């Protein structure tokens, strides 16, 4: 079973360290991030998600962001980050 981590409502500068530490604590195993309550993510927060997605992919491990709502997807688009870059696939409502 994949490890699951609940992301906070805001992934801002105050929360980004805890998010990064929570993700890295699960390194070496498949990981699912539950983004269902995320309403805001800053550029640094998205960078943490992009970097983690790349690390997991390079390690050959599953990494998914589930429950990505309109707010998170809009933030991705605004900052020029494809939802797939953070592990949110089309099944999560991201444009193809």
C-alpha positions, 0 to 999 in steps of 0.5 A: 500500500502506498504511503499517504501524506495529507497536504495542508490548506496553505503551502506557503513559506510558513508551511513549506519546510514541514511539507518538505520534511514530511515528504522526505521522511517517506523517501524510498517508498511509493507516496500519495499526496492528498491535496484535497484541502489545498487552497493556496500554494506559493512558488516555493511550495510548488517547487517542493512538489516538483522536486519530490515528483522528480526524485520519486520518478528517478528512483522508479517509485510511484508518486501521485497527488490526489484530490487536486482541486481547482485552486491548486490547478489554477495556481499551477497554471498561473505559475507555469507549472503543468499539473503533471510536474507535481504528480497530478495527472489528468484523472485529477482534473488537470488538462491533457 
